[in-house]
Amino acid sequence: MILQSLAGLPAFIVYFCTGLVAVTLFLFVYTRITPHDEFKLIRENVPGAAISLGFSLLGFVLPVISAITHASNVFDCMIWSVVALIVQVIVYFVVRIPVPDLSNRIAKGELAPAIWLGAASLAAGALNAASMTY
């Protein structure tokens, strides 16, 4: 009975590791496109950096979850994870249109721009995840 329960363990490991690689890639790319250093700011206890990056990460992970759920194979999952990353990058640049000094304001510790970025990223991620109906 336990062996039957663990029959899906290899697939779990493959998809979980794929998700971890996707998250690592997202964090690497996303923190390079933003002018502010999120991890430095988080280490310095700047809440806005944690809020904006945390919700952006959630906005990325939601479509990755959808990709894992709907993908026909790991390669398909990776492709859709890259699409999710691209969407989050686009959202970052679009959100800066009404708030051009977004990064500077987050770096200064202002919460409103961080919440704006995080909420927009999460909303885009939810739409992205729901759109992955292939």
C-alpha positions as CSV (number, residue, x, y, z in Angstrom):
1,M,0.0,0.0,0.0
2,I,2.8,2.4,0.8
3,L,4.6,1.6,-2.4
4,Q,1.4,2.4,-4.4
5,S,1.2,5.7,-2.6
6,L,4.8,6.5,-3.5
7,A,4.4,5.5,-7.2
8,G,4.1,9.1,-8.1
9,L,7.3,10.1,-6.2
10,P,9.6,10.3,-9.2
11,A,7.2,12.6,-11.1
12,F,6.8,14.7,-7.9
13,I,10.6,15.1,-7.6
14,V,11.0,16.0,-11.3
15,Y,8.2,18.7,-11.2
16,F,9.2,20.0,-7.8
17,C,12.8,20.4,-8.9
18,T,11.6,22.0,-12.2
19,G,9.6,24.5,-10.1
20,L,12.6,25.3,-7.9
21,V,14.7,25.9,-11.0
22,A,12.0,28.2,-12.4
23,V,11.8,30.1,-9.1
24,T,15.6,30.5,-9.0
25,L,15.6,31.7,-12.6
26,F,12.8,34.1,-11.9
27,L,14.6,35.6,-8.8
28,F,17.8,35.9,-10.7
29,V,16.3,37.6,-13.7
30,Y,13.8,39.8,-11.8
31,T,16.3,41.1,-9.4
32,R,18.6,42.0,-12.3
33,I,16.0,44.1,-14.1
34,T,15.0,46.2,-11.2
35,P,17.3,49.1,-10.4
36,H,17.1,48.5,-6.6
37,D,18.8,45.6,-4.9
38,E,15.8,43.7,-3.3
39,F,17.9,41.3,-1.2
40,K,20.2,44.1,0.1
41,L,17.1,46.1,1.0
42,I,15.5,43.1,2.6
43,R,18.6,42.5,4.7
44,E,18.4,46.1,5.7
45,N,14.8,45.6,6.9
46,V,13.1,47.6,4.2
47,P,9.5,46.2,4.2
48,G,8.6,47.6,0.7
49,A,11.3,45.5,-0.9
50,A,10.1,42.3,0.8
51,I,6.4,43.2,-0.1
52,S,7.1,43.9,-3.8
53,L,9.5,41.0,-4.3
54,G,7.3,38.6,-2.3
55,F,4.1,39.4,-4.2
56,S,6.0,39.4,-7.5
57,L,7.2,35.9,-6.6
58,L,3.7,34.8,-5.8
59,G,2.6,36.3,-9.1
60,F,5.2,34.2,-10.8
61,V,4.5,31.0,-8.9
62,L,0.8,30.9,-9.6
63,P,1.3,30.3,-13.3
64,V,4.1,27.8,-12.6
65,I,1.6,25.9,-10.5
66,S,-0.8,26.0,-13.4
67,A,1.9,24.9,-15.8
68,I,2.8,21.9,-13.5
69,T,-0.8,21.0,-13.3
70,H,-1.6,21.2,-17.0
71,A,1.7,20.5,-18.7
72,S,1.9,17.4,-20.8
73,N,5.6,17.0,-19.9
74,V,8.5,18.8,-18.1
75,F,9.6,20.6,-21.2
76,D,6.1,22.0,-21.7
77,C,6.1,23.1,-18.0
78,M,9.5,24.9,-18.5
79,I,8.2,26.7,-21.6
80,W,5.2,28.0,-19.7
81,S,7.3,29.0,-16.7
82,V,9.4,31.1,-19.0
83,V,6.2,32.7,-20.3
84,A,5.2,33.5,-16.7
85,L,8.6,35.1,-16.2
86,I,8.2,37.2,-19.2
87,V,4.8,38.4,-18.1
88,Q,6.2,39.4,-14.7
89,V,9.0,41.4,-16.3
90,I,6.5,43.1,-18.5
91,V,4.3,43.9,-15.5
92,Y,7.3,45.5,-13.7
93,F,7.8,47.9,-16.7
94,V,4.1,48.6,-17.1
95,V,3.6,49.4,-13.4
96,R,6.4,52.0,-13.7
97,I,4.4,54.0,-16.2
98,P,2.2,55.7,-13.6
99,V,5.0,55.6,-11.0
100,P,8.2,56.3,-12.9
101,D,10.3,56.6,-9.7
102,L,9.0,53.3,-8.4
103,S,12.3,51.6,-7.6
104,N,13.8,54.7,-5.9
105,R,10.6,55.0,-3.7
106,I,10.8,51.3,-2.8
107,A,14.5,51.6,-1.9
108,K,13.6,54.6,0.3
109,G,11.2,52.4,2.2
110,E,7.9,53.7,0.9
111,L,5.2,51.1,1.1
112,A,2.6,52.5,-1.4
113,P,4.7,51.9,-4.5
114,A,5.8,48.5,-3.2
115,I,2.2,47.4,-2.6
116,W,1.2,48.7,-6.1
117,L,3.9,46.7,-7.7
118,G,3.2,43.6,-5.6
119,A,-0.5,43.7,-6.2
120,A,-0.1,44.3,-10.0
121,S,2.3,41.4,-10.1
122,L,0.0,39.1,-8.2
123,A,-3.0,40.1,-10.3
124,A,-1.1,39.5,-13.6
125,G,0.1,36.1,-12.2
126,A,-3.4,35.1,-11.4
127,L,-4.6,36.1,-14.9
128,N,-1.6,34.3,-16.4
129,A,-2.4,31.1,-14.4
130,A,-6.0,31.1,-15.4
131,S,-5.1,31.7,-19.1
132,M,-3.0,28.5,-19.2
133,T,-5.8,26.3,-20.3
134,Y,-3.9,24.5,-23.1
